[in-house]
Amino acid sequence: MPNKNKGKKIIKRVLYAVLSNVLYGFLVYCLYIWLVGYSPLYVYLGNLALIIVFLLWDEGFLRSFRSKKLVAQLKKELKNERAKEKYYRYVQFLFDGFVSFKTMLYLFYIFILVFSQIIDFYPALINEGLANFIFANRYSILLLIALDQLIGQFSQDRARIREISAEFEKNWTEIQD
């Protein structure tokens, strides 16, 4: 029985990965189509903004489910035990197949990077518009890596400063004048 559940979880994760990459790809493509008429710089800046928004959204989304306050508020808003149980099962279903959106961003931009290299080798493989979209986004993975590292470093720095601040406060109150 455990292998069957493991198989279901793998299928859920793959489906989630495919669906989220298709949706994100469509969003990026629409942004590209809209902004490319103005300037390639706008496409670049729009893509940068999209990456930042989704990295921050992903971080906030994941943190929100750790909050006791959020859980208490959700339980309070749900009127009866049946609704609470249904919501709990729904959230657990999401968590069973969940892969962070940051991971999906990495996967999407890896695909873009691979496809851009394939198109370099075989330019006639796809139409010019799609090829231009892929080429416009091929280095976005570098932005993603840099921004992800920056956000991660900022979070580590904040956690470290909170620890230092707590230690300083403890020492300050313990030491007598």
Contacts in CASP RR format, 6 or more apart in sequence:
PFRMAT RR
TARGET T0000
AUTHOR 0000-0000-0000
METHOD contacts of the structure
MODEL  1
MPNKNKGKKIIKRVLYAVLSNVLYGFLVYCLYIWLVGYSPLYVYLGNLAL
IIVFLLWDEGFLRSFRSKKLVAQLKKELKNERAKEKYYRYVQFLFDGFVS
FKTMLYLFYIFILVFSQIIDFYPALINEGLANFIFANRYSILLLIALDQL
IGQFSQDRARIREISAEFEKNWTEIQD
9 96 0 8 1.000
9 97 0 8 1.000
12 96 0 8 1.000
12 97 0 8 1.000
13 97 0 8 1.000
13 98 0 8 1.000
13 99 0 8 1.000
16 97 0 8 1.000
16 98 0 8 1.000
16 99 0 8 1.000
17 99 0 8 1.000
17 103 0 8 1.000
17 104 0 8 1.000
17 107 0 8 1.000
20 99 0 8 1.000
20 101 0 8 1.000
20 104 0 8 1.000
21 104 0 8 1.000
21 107 0 8 1.000
21 108 0 8 1.000
21 111 0 8 1.000
24 54 0 8 1.000
24 104 0 8 1.000
24 105 0 8 1.000
24 108 0 8 1.000
25 108 0 8 1.000
27 50 0 8 1.000
28 47 0 8 1.000
28 50 0 8 1.000
28 108 0 8 1.000
28 137 0 8 1.000
29 133 0 8 1.000
31 43 0 8 1.000
31 46 0 8 1.000
31 47 0 8 1.000
31 50 0 8 1.000
32 43 0 8 1.000
32 47 0 8 1.000
32 133 0 8 1.000
32 136 0 8 1.000
32 137 0 8 1.000
33 133 0 8 1.000
35 42 0 8 1.000
35 43 0 8 1.000
35 46 0 8 1.000
36 42 0 8 1.000
36 43 0 8 1.000
36 132 0 8 1.000
36 136 0 8 1.000
40 136 0 8 1.000
43 136 0 8 1.000
44 136 0 8 1.000
47 136 0 8 1.000
47 137 0 8 1.000
47 140 0 8 1.000
47 143 0 8 1.000
48 143 0 8 1.000
51 105 0 8 1.000
51 140 0 8 1.000
51 143 0 8 1.000
51 144 0 8 1.000
51 147 0 8 1.000
52 147 0 8 1.000
54 101 0 8 1.000
54 102 0 8 1.000
54 105 0 8 1.000
55 102 0 8 1.000
55 105 0 8 1.000
55 144 0 8 1.000
55 147 0 8 1.000
55 148 0 8 1.000
55 151 0 8 1.000
56 151 0 8 1.000
57 101 0 8 1.000
58 100 0 8 1.000
58 101 0 8 1.000
58 102 0 8 1.000
58 105 0 8 1.000
59 102 0 8 1.000
59 151 0 8 1.000
59 155 0 8 1.000
61 101 0 8 1.000
62 100 0 8 1.000
64 70 0 8 1.000
65 71 0 8 1.000
65 91 0 8 1.000
74 87 0 8 1.000
75 84 0 8 1.000
78 84 0 8 1.000
78 87 0 8 1.000
102 148 0 8 1.000
105 144 0 8 1.000
106 141 0 8 1.000
106 144 0 8 1.000
109 137 0 8 1.000
109 140 0 8 1.000
109 141 0 8 1.000
109 144 0 8 1.000
110 141 0 8 1.000
112 134 0 8 1.000
112 137 0 8 1.000
112 138 0 8 1.000
112 140 0 8 1.000
112 141 0 8 1.000
113 138 0 8 1.000
113 141 0 8 1.000
115 134 0 8 1.000
116 134 0 8 1.000
116 135 0 8 1.000
116 137 0 8 1.000
116 138 0 8 1.000
118 125 0 8 1.000
119 125 0 8 1.000
119 126 0 8 1.000
119 131 0 8 1.000
119 134 0 8 1.000
119 135 0 8 1.000
123 131 0 8 1.000
126 134 0 8 1.000
END
